[in-house]
Amino acid sequence: MKFNHILEMWKETKIPFDEIILTEEMIETGMDPVIIKNNMRKLVEVMLTEADQNYGKKHESLTGLTGNNAEKFLKHTPKMLSEFNYVATITALSTAENNASMGRIVACPTAGACGIVPAILYALKKVYNANFEELLSAFIIAGAIGNIIAKKATISGAAGGCQAEIGTATAMASAALTYYFSKDAEKCGHAASLALKSLMGLVCDPVGGFVEVPCVKRNASAANIAISTSEMALSGIESVIPFDEVVDAMYRVGKMMHEDLRETGNGGIAATPTARKLVEDIKKSWK
């Protein structure tokens, strides 16, 4: 599936973009669009349920390196963020910390990037009172963006760095948010492109190999990148480079990364003296 292909179908037919995506998926996989939509419905239900139950909640992670960030942010009165950004940030932190404590999440597209899309969907529900069907339609757009990246490039941090995980999730969230407000497929492509370009080259460097530091806080900052890039796309700002080409570029960048920067825990911040001492302390506490 190429974005340009489904975009041209939308321009020619003016059928709602989410319906075009479901039809294209049926052509590629042979699956009934109703079944595909129902499967996606279940994923949205889980994301919203877990976001609601874990909102600002304190967690106990495997290592203790994270777990109280969402709680801290819930108690904080924002000085610069809008209500929407604030809710999205808390949700991203909560969901990522829920993952770090072995809670139920939707890998969207991966566990390490699980907080970004739910952050956007839950903020739409909480701040804009978005109904479920609107959120489902937006999620279908997000799914298409993730599917394109997975097929054309990679969504694996081990294969392409964190740009493939956090970057993909941010592109998905930005496109979903843009679709909710505009129903404009072309703007969704620009939003996804702007988001992915903003995180291109991001390395995957989890301290100790655990999906905690810097993963949890990256989910929160990335949710805000999704919001800002969507806002740009909604204003009419366009990505000079088409989405399909941005995905190809991301894949090439990932291939150029040294293996130490691709989820091995051997490079980036994972290789800092503090990180290494933390890992040694964790190992000692487990003995």
N, C-alpha and C positions, 0 to 999 in steps of 0.2 A: 504494500500500500504506500503510495506517495501522496503527500499533502496536496501537491499541485493538481493531481488527478481528481481527488474528491472536491477540491475547490472549484475546478472547472465544471464539474457536475452540478454543483450548487449554483454557479452563475448561470448555467444553461437552463436549469429547471426551476430554480427558486423554491425547491422543496426544502423544508427545514433541515438544517445541517445535521442534526442528530439522527434524523431519519435516513439521510444519505449514508451516514457512517454505518448504521445498522444494516442497510441494504448491501453495502460494499463488503461488510464482514460476512454476510450470508453468502455472497458470491465467492469469497475466498475460502471460507471454511465449510460451507454447506449447512451451517446451523440456522435454525429458525430464528428470525429477529426477535420474536416474542420471548424465546428462551434466553437469548443473549441479554435482552433488556431486563428480564426478571433476575438473571444472575447479577447484573450490575445493580439492580434495585437492592438486593440483599447486601451487597458491599456498602452501599450508601447507608443503609439502615445500621450496619455495624459501626461505621465511622461516626455517625451522629450519636448513636447510643453511647459508645465509648468516650466520645468527646464530652458528652453531657455528664457522664458518671465520673470522669477523671479531671474535670475542669478545675485547675488550680490545686489539685490534690497532691499531697506529699507521697513520694514513693520510696521504696528501699530497693536500690539496684544491686546487682551482683557484687560490684566492687566498692560501692559507696562513693564513687566519683561523681555521681549525679543523683538527683531524686528530689531536691527541694527548690529547684529553679522556678517551676510553675507556681509553687506556693509563694515564693518571694515576689514574683511579678504580680500575682493576684492582690497582694497587700500593698503594692506600689501604686501611687497615683500618677498617671502619665503626665508628663510635662509637654511632650511634643506629639505623641501619637494620637490619631483619631480614635474614636470608640471602636471602629471597625478593625483598625490595626492592632489595638490593644487586645481585643477579643481573639483575633487570629493568632497573635503572639502567645497568649496564654494557652490556647488550644494546641499550637504546635509544640510548645514545651511539654504540656501535659501528655500529649500522645506519644512523643518521643521518650519521655521518662516512663510511661506505662510500658513501652516496648522494652526498655532497659531493665524493668523489673519483672519481665516475663508475662506481662499482661496481654490481653487480646487486642490485636491491631489488624489493620488491613495493609499488607505490603503494597505501597502505592508510590512508585512501582516496586520499591524494596523496603525491607524493614528499617534500614538506616535512614530512609527518607519518608517514613510513614506519617510524619506530622504535618506536612505542607498542604496537601490537598484537603484533608479533613479540616485544617485551620480555616481555609477559605470557605468551604461548604458550611461549617458550623457558624462562622461569622455572618454569612449571608442569612442563615436561619435566625440567629440571635439578634442581629442588628436590623436587618431588613425584613424580617418575618417572611422569608422566602418559603414557598410551599414545597412539598417533597418532589412533586413532578418537575418543577423548575430546576431543583437541585440535581435531579436525576438526568435531565437533559444536559445540564452543564457538565456533569460527570462523564457522560458519553463522549463529549468533546475532549475532555481530559484523557479518557481512555484511548481515543484515536491518536492523540499526540504521543502518548506513551508507547502505543503499539508501533507507530511509525519509527520512533527512535530505536525501539527494541529490534525491529526488523532491518532497518538500514544501518544501525550502528550497534550500540550495546547499552544496557541499563545496569551493567555490573561494575562495581567499584574495582574489582580485581582485574577487570579487562580494560577499563577506560578511566579509572580515577573517579573521584567523587562528583565530577561534572556529569558523569553518566547516571548517578543516583540522585543527588540533591538537584543537579541541573535539570534532569528530566522531570522530576517532581515539580520543580518551579515552573517549567514551561507548561506542564499539564495544568497546574493551578491557575496560571496567568490566562491561559486560553479559556478555561472553565469560567473564570470570573468575567472575562470579556464577553463570552457568549451569554451569560446571564443578563448582562446589561444591554447588549446590542443585538443579539441574534445574527451578528454579521460574521460570516465565516472568514472573510478576508482579514478582518481585524483580529480574529483569533490567531491566524497565522503570524501576523506581525507581533502580537503579544508573546506568543511562544518563542519566536525568533529573538526578540529583545531579551527575554528572560534567559534563554540558553546562552546567548552571547555574553550576558552579564556574569555567568559563572563558568565560562569556558576556561579550561586549564586548571580547574579546582582539583587539588590532589586528594587522595583518600589516605588519611594518616591517623587511624584510630589508635589511641594510646593503649598499649597492651593488646591490641586486636579486638578490644571490646567496643560495642556500638554505643559508646557513652560520651567520650571526649575526643574530638570536638563535635560529634554528631548531633547531640541533643540541641545545642545552641545554634548550630547551623540550620536546623529545621526552622527555628524561630526567625532568624535573620532572612532566610530564604523566603519565608511566607511574606515578608514585607517587600522583598524584591518582586515577588509575584504580583503584589498589589500595585506597586509603582509602575511596573512594565505594562500591566493591564490598563492602568490609568492613562499612560502615554498612548497606547494603542487606541483607546476610546476617544482620545482627543484628536486623533487623526495622524499622529506620528507613525511613520512606517519604518520597517526594517529594510534597509537598502539591499541586504542579502536575503533571498527567499529562504523559507524554513527548511526545505529539503537540502539546500546547500549548506545551511548552518549545521544541520545534523551530520552531513558528510564531513564537514570541517572538524566538528567535535570528535568524530570517530578517529580521524587522522591524528589529532592532538593526543588522544588517549593512547594510540599506538606508539607515539613518540615518547611517552612518559617512561621513565625508569621504573623497573618493577618495585623499587623501594617506595614509590609514590602511588602504588596501586594496592592498597588494603593489606599490605604485609605487616604494617606496624613498625617498619624499619626506617621510615623517612618522615619528613615534615615535622610537625610538633611531636610526633611519637618518638622522635630521636633526640629530643631535648633532654638535658640533665634532669630536669624536674620530672618529666614523664617517666624516665627510666627508674628514677628513685621510687616513684609512686608504684610502678609495676613490681619492683622488688619488695616493697612494703606489703603489697597485696599478696604476693606469693608467700611471704613469711606468715601473714595472718591466716592463711589457709592450711598451714602445716599443723 
